[in-house]
Amino acid sequence: MSVEDDKQARHKARQQKVKEQVDARVAAAQEEKGLLLIITGNGKGKSTSGFGTVARAVGHDKKAAVAQFIKGTWANGERNLLEKLGVEFHVMATGFTWETQNKAADTEAAQIVWQECKRLLTDESIDVVLFDELTYMVSYGYIDLDEVVEALNNRPKMQSVIITGRGAHRTLIEMADTVSEVKNVKHAFESGVKALQGVDW
């Protein structure tokens, strides 16, 4: 056997072992249910990832809905696209909390959107729900953690929920099926580069 043939045989054996392990894990994953996904951390891309999942769902003819906290006054490319495809949006529309500096007004605005969120979490026709930046609302006390937990636990079995935002509460992390942490390595804004339409927002 040539050296090249030997390399190929060893590569094939390694890949066969990997395939067997993957196949076994796929065979063992038999439970069917909607997922709770948390996308947190200090890096850029949490909302983008959440919207990517919504787009994937819509691409599979699933029904999706979005509730946005914090970023409501910005133009939103994802909303511009997804509303045309039938995705329901509910937006807090007060912008960043450090701009309003009015806790009572922010709490009221958050609660208006949260009431819609609770309705979405009872609607069996909705397959995927994105709660963009919900973590802040819990951290700031605008929305009660226990109320969020109860609504999530009582949602339809096959409904998946994505929650994005920094500093996700440990209770939400513990109850989630999948948790991703986005790490900040480098950001253009820190170098004085202006946010770019179509890429940053």
N, C-alpha and C positions, 0 to 999 in steps of 0.2 A: 504494500500500500504506500502510495506517495505521501509526502508531507502534506500536500494540499488535500488529498483524500482523507487523511487522518484528521486534519482540522475540520473538514466538512462533517465527518462522522461525529466528532466530539460536539460540534455546534448543534447538529441534529439531535443528539442525545440530550443536551441541555434544554433545547427548546421543547422536546417531547415531555421532559419532566415538568417544565413550566406549564405546558398545555394541560397536563394531567391535574396539576394543582388548581389551575383556573377552572377547569371543567368540574372538579369536585366542589369548589366553592359555589359555582353557579347552580349545581344540582342541589346543594344544601340550602340555598336561599329560596324558600318556598312560600314564605308569608307575603300576602298581597295587602298593601294598605297605602294610603297617602302618606307622604313624608313631611316632616318638619325640618327645614333646612335653615341654619343660621350662618350668615356670612358677616363676619366681624373683623376687627383689627384696625390698625391705623393707616393701612395702605390704600392707595387708589384702586377702584375697581369693584367695590362691593355692590353698588347699585347696578353697575354694568353687568356683573355676573347674574344678579337677580333678573334683570331685564332679558338677558340672554336665555334664561330658563323659560321665562314667559314666552319669548319668541319661539323657542323650541316647541312648547306646548301648543301654541297657535298653529305652528307648522304641521302638527299632527292632528289638526282639527279639534283640539281641546278648547274648552271655554276658560278664559282667564280674566282676572280682575286685578287692579292695582290701587293701593292706597299710598299716597306720598305725604310724608311729614317733612318739615324743615325746608325743602327746596321749592316750595310752591310758587314763588314769584318768578322763577327763571323760565325762559323758553326751554322746552323739553323735546329733543329730537325723538326720543322713544315714544313719548305720548303722541307726537305728530303722526308717527307711523302706526302705532298699535291701535289707536282709537279707530282708524280707518278699517282695521281688521276685526272690529267688534269688541275690543278689550275695554271694559268699564274702568273709568278712572275716578278717584276721589282724592282731591288735593287740598292740603291744609291752607295753602295760599297766603300764609303770613310771612313766608321767607324764613331766613335764619333767625333764631331766637335772639342772637346778640344784636340784631338790627332793630327788633321791636322793643326789647328791654321792658316788656310789659307781661309779667307772669300771668296775670288774670286773663288778658286777651289771648295769650298763647295757649293757656289751659283750655279756654272755651273753644278755640279753633281746633285744638287737638281732639277734644271731646266730640265735636261735630263729625270729624272724620272717623273717630273710633266707633261711633254709633253705626256708621256705614260698614265698618270692618266687622262688627258683630253680626250684622245682617248677612254679609258675605260668608261668614263662618257657619251659617245655618243653611246655606243654599246648596243643595246637592247637585245642582246643575253646573256649578263652577268647579272645575278640576284643579286649577292652580291659582293661588292668591299670592301677590307680592305686597308685603308691608315694608315699604322702603323707608329706612331711618326710624323705625319704631323703637329701636333700642334707646334713643335719646329721650323719647317721650316717657319711657319707664324710668330712666335714670333721673330725669328732672321732676318726676312725680306728677306729670300732666295726665298720665294714664296709670291706673292702679295695676300693679304686677299680678295680684291674685285674680283680677278680672280677666287679664290677658290669658293667664294659665287656664282658667275655667273655660273660656271661650275656645281655646285651642284644643283642650281635652274633649270638648263636646261637639266638635265639628264632624261633618260627614266622614265616614271611614276612609273613603278613597280620595278625599280632598288633600292636596299638598299645599303647604304654606312656606313661603320664603320670607325670612326676616333679615333685614340688613341694618348695619350701623355699627359704630364703634361701641366698645364697652358693653357688649351683651351681658345681661344679668346672668349670674351663675345658674339660677333656676331654669332659665330658658335654655342654656347650654346643656344642662343635665337632661332635660326632657327632649331635646332635639335628636333626630335620627342621624343627621349629618351636620357637622360644624366645620367651617373653613375659616381660617384666620389669614387675612391679607396683610402682609408685612410691607412696611414702607422702606424701600432701599434708597430711592432717589425720586424726587419730584421736580418737574420743570418749574413750577411756581416758586419753589424755594430759591431758584436761580434768577428770579425776576422775569420769567417768561409768562406772558399773558395766557389765560385760559383760551383754548381754541374751540370754536364752534364746530360741532360734528365729531370732535374727538373727546374733549373734556365735558361737554354738555350738549 
